[in-house]
Structures are given as C-alpha cells and as structure tokens.
Amino acid sequence: MTDQPVDLDKHRGMAAQKATDLRRALAEVETNLRELREREADLENRMMTVPAGSWSEAAVKARHLLNLYAASLPAEDTRHRALVAALFDEFARLSGEG
C-alpha cells in the first residue's frame, strides 16, 4: 500500500491516452464557454439595468451590441463588416482614443 496515487495514463496505450487528453481538453473548453456565457449574461444584465452616465459609457454598450451583430454576419458580407469597423473608428476618434 502506498500514499502515492497511481498514474493510470502511463498504463494506457497511445491511442487511449490521446482520446483521454481530447476528452479532458473538450471538457475544459466546455467549462470555459459556459463560464464565458454566464459572465456575458451578467454583463448584459448590468448594461440593461444601469443607465449610461455619459456618451462614452453609451458607446461602450453600443460597441458590445455591434460586436454581437458583426459576429452574426456572414463572412462574405464585407460591406456591413466595413461599416461596423468604420463606426468603431469613429468611436475611437471622437472619444480621443485614436
């Protein structure tokens, strides 16, 4: 009897080790995605319930919404993607960031 845990991965074949590594990586990605969705939902709830105190705070909310819109655009919709990018440039210029 030993107090050291047995590393079972060492006793598996290479294919089984790769399959285990893939399952672990997938589980980690799914956990991270779930946490990201929860944080994004929390952020959006706060954005809806707390009114903007300035134009720059309103622009932050608009940027988030535009990012969601741009992510839903098909890759071939370059016109709308360019329009969103131009608007982000305008936000940066008018806020003194650019």
HELIX and SHEET records of a PDB file:
HELIX    1   1 LEU A    8  HIS A   11  5                                   4    
HELIX    2   2 MET A   14  THR A   49  1                                  36    
HELIX    3   3 TRP A   55  SER A   72  1                                  18    
HELIX    4   4 THR A   78  SER A   95  1                                  18    
END                                                                             
